[in-house]
């Protein structure tokens, strides 16, 4: 019994560290069917101010967590939410790469072992909403 508990704790720790260290994938092309350790990034073009971007994100339920240099971090949802991308805790970051050009990143609030395309669809739709129409 003790070995099973220790193995489970070690497994969760290894999965968490692996997820945090995993690189971001480009959110381009078609929706993937299955992805291990889903974390995505997408370049967005816009003419919005930082305040307008923050307003757009708050409209989707995101709260600003912190700002560090040229990166602003947002979060929404709950770790105790659900497996659904609509309820799960999601962290978003906007890194300014040029005036009116940001790199948008999306990752699970804690850890996501796999994804069936929901994270990809989420960043694609969010990027579309943040870009100019």
C-alpha positions in Angstrom: 0.0 0.0 0.0 2.8 2.4 0.9 4.6 1.7 -2.3 1.5 2.5 -4.3 1.1 5.9 -2.5 4.7 6.8 -3.0 4.6 5.7 -6.7 1.5 7.9 -7.2 3.1 10.9 -5.5 6.3 10.5 -7.5 4.3 10.0 -10.7 2.4 13.3 -10.1 5.6 15.1 -9.3 7.3 13.9 -12.4 4.3 14.8 -14.6 4.1 18.3 -13.0 7.8 19.0 -13.6 7.6 17.6 -17.1 4.7 19.8 -17.9 6.3 22.9 -16.6 9.5 22.2 -18.5 7.8 21.2 -21.8 8.2 23.7 -24.6 5.3 25.5 -26.1 4.0 24.2 -29.4 2.9 26.6 -32.3 -0.8 26.7 -32.6 -0.9 26.5 -36.4 -2.5 24.2 -38.8 -5.3 21.8 -38.0 -6.7 20.8 -34.6 -4.6 17.9 -33.3 -6.3 14.7 -32.3 -4.1 13.9 -29.3 -1.2 15.8 -27.7 0.9 15.0 -24.7 1.7 17.9 -22.3 -0.3 20.6 -24.2 1.1 24.1 -24.1 0.6 26.4 -27.0 1.8 29.7 -28.3 0.5 31.9 -31.1 1.6 35.2 -32.6 -1.2 37.8 -32.8 -1.3 41.2 -34.7 -3.5 44.0 -33.4 -3.8 47.7 -33.0 -5.1 47.6 -29.4 -3.6 49.2 -26.3 -2.5 47.2 -23.3 -5.6 48.4 -21.5 -7.8 47.2 -24.4 -6.2 43.8 -24.5 -6.7 43.5 -20.7 -10.3 44.5 -21.1 -10.8 41.8 -23.8 -9.3 39.2 -21.6 -11.4 40.2 -18.6 -14.5 39.9 -20.8 -13.5 36.2 -21.2 -13.1 35.8 -17.4 -9.4 36.3 -17.1 -7.8 38.3 -14.3 -4.4 39.9 -14.5 -2.0 38.1 -12.1 1.2 40.0 -12.6 3.5 41.8 -15.1 7.2 41.1 -15.5 9.1 43.2 -18.0 7.3 42.7 -21.4 5.1 39.8 -20.3 1.7 40.1 -18.7 0.1 37.0 -17.0 -3.6 36.3 -16.7 -5.6 33.4 -15.2 -9.1 32.1 -15.0 -11.0 29.0 -13.8 -10.3 26.7 -10.9 -7.9 23.8 -10.4 -10.8 21.9 -9.0 -12.9 22.8 -12.0 -13.3 20.0 -14.6 -11.5 18.4 -17.5 -13.3 20.7 -19.8 -11.2 23.7 -21.1 -14.3 25.8 -20.3 -14.0 25.2 -16.6 -10.4 24.2 -16.0 -7.9 26.7 -14.7 -6.1 28.2 -17.6 -3.0 30.5 -17.6 -2.5 33.0 -20.4 0.5 35.2 -21.0 1.0 38.1 -23.5 4.6 38.9 -24.4 5.1 42.0 -26.5 7.5 41.2 -29.4 6.9 44.4 -31.3 4.5 47.3 -31.2 1.0 45.8 -31.8 2.4 42.3 -32.0 2.2 39.8 -29.0 3.0 36.2 -28.4 0.0 34.6 -26.7 0.7 31.5 -24.7 -1.9 29.1 -23.1 -1.3 26.4 -20.6 -3.2 24.5 -17.9 -3.2 26.2 -14.5 -1.6 23.2 -12.9 -0.8 20.3 -15.3 -2.4 18.6 -18.3 -1.1 15.2 -19.2 -2.8 15.1 -22.6 -5.2 17.0 -24.8 -7.6 16.1 -27.6 -7.4 19.5 -29.2 -9.3 21.6 -26.7 -6.2 23.7 -25.7 -5.4 24.3 -29.4 -8.9 25.3 -30.2 -9.0 27.6 -27.1 -5.8 29.5 -28.1 -6.9 29.7 -31.7 -10.3 31.2 -30.8 -8.8 33.5 -28.1 -6.1 34.7 -30.6 -8.8 35.4 -33.2 -10.8 37.5 -30.6 -7.7 39.5 -29.6 -6.6 40.3 -33.1 -8.2 43.1 -35.2 -11.2 42.1 -37.1 
